[in-house]
Amino acid sequence: MSLRPPGLSKSRIISHQQCPKRLWLQVNKKEEAEKNQNAAQMMATGTYVGEIAHRMFPNGVVVDPSNIPAALEDTKQLLAEKLPIFEAALQFDGVLVFVDILVPEADGFHLIEVKSSTRVKEYHIADTAIQTWVAQQSGIHITRSSVACIDNTFVYSGGGDYEGLFYLTDLTEDIAPLTGEVSCWLTVARTTLQGDEPEISIGEQCSKPFSCPFVSYCSPPYEEQPKYPVSDLPNARKLTAELLDQGYDDLSIVPRELLVSDIHKRIHQAVVSGKTYVSNEVADAVSVIKYPRYYLDFETIQHAVPIWIGTKPYQQVPFQWSCHIEFAPGELTHREFLATGHDDPRYEFSRNLLSALGKNGAIVAYNAGFEKKVLRDLAGYLPEFAAELLIAEEMTVDLLPITRAHYYHPAMHGSWSIKYVLPTIAPELAYDEMDVADGIMAQKAFKELMENVLSDQEIEDKRQALLRYCQQDTYAMVKIVHYFQSKTD
């Protein structure tokens, strides 16, 4: 099979470095890619971060990428005029790139790649090397190459003032040895595209540095997959590799003596026996949780570029809570709050939350470190509520370590996430059919409410979906605790 290779881009070259099969499939079988629900949102975030970065150079000019020949010509003209250029279109040897920022200096141009991350990552170096190589081969003297990342210590003061949001890391020396290799990367990538589909098995490259949309395509047919893959063992990358090397792909056939940790043995026991593991001490472990019990869950939203005064990049800003309150065994009521999406939600979130919580008893959360941090952040921002919020933090107990220590069902596949635990205890409450079924979907739904582009009915539908989801998370904890309490000798 001989295919005429298409033009390459920076992203395609990076895809090839992650996995040659990924690039081949991107070009030849792109219809096999799974849709990523978050891809559009991530792209929109990156685009907006880039637009904010342009403010570092107020006299810069944006190149329109919609017409490539025109973009190349416009870039050429702007280079001659020695102006800062945003999205500069450059092409060499069939490789087309758009450089985020080119800033004129005395004897050339400073190349800057803008990233929405808070630190330089390994793949950023190869990424910047490709951009620099194409620019240099196009005849541009690149004096230095940098990556602009978001400073997560930046605090937004309002008024659209984002000075200090970015910091630059000079990668000139880091990429120097790589720019000479880029032409070799192109040759290898083109060779891959001219050949048959590479035979590469599922592995770590499927998720690093990016999740691959072709994982399902590359996976064995469902009926050939192990029912309980050894990858179900948590925190056991080395052990998993060793077991696979020895021919053990399913936990049910792994000899028990090859497992060392108690938690791995517990998982193995459940898989081999087909029975749920519940410790004899689980009822005692939850019986110490005081009444009234406040089963509490927060939903938060993160912005790479903060929009509310006093917030930082990627700060978890809470916009919703659900609380099932159990005053005594079986005596249950529910309270909830969901912000409108119009203003900074933190004040109303806190005021309503504190009206529902008492100062005695226990607040029950799942993976409670998250809720505790949110409460501390709120206390730091809202001095009028600080004392009560910090009391709430002290009252909070974590249901996750109790569950991890005392419970395991084979269907959990090595995860103690509440989304995996709940269906094994109360299958009628599974998340599969919910319009909002996880935290990422909740963030997306709330962003849509914030954008103010939905009809009244769509707004109501989104709000109800968010309320149902958060309410289920707290009711899930009630069900789990009650199940544990029932396991008495």
Buried (B, 14 or more C-beta within 10 A) or exposed (E): EEEEBEEBBBBBBBBBBBBBBBBBBBBBEEEEBEEEEEEEBEEEBBEBBBEBBBBBBEEBBBBEBEEBEEBBEBBBEBBEEEBBBBBBBBBBEEBBBBBBBBBBEEEBBBBBBBBBBBEBEEBBBBBBBBBBBBBBBBEBEBBBBBBBBBBBEBEBEEEEEBEEBBBBBEBBEBBEEBBEBBBEBBEBBBEBBEBEEEEBEBEEBBEEBBEBBBBEBBEEEEEEEBEBBBBBBBEBEEBBBEBBEEEBBBBBBBEEEBBEEEBBBBBBBBBBEEEBBBBEBBBBBBEEBEBBBBBBBBBBBBBBBBEBEBBBBBBBBBBBBBBBBBBEEEEBEBBBBBBEBEEBBBBBBBEBBBEBBBEEBBBBBBBBEBBBBBBBBBBEBBEEBBEBBBBBBEBBBBBBEBBBBBBBBBEBBBEBEBBBBBBBBBEEEBBEEBEBBBBEBBBBBBBBBBEEEBEEEEBEBBBEBBBBBBBBBBBBBBBBBBBBBEBEE
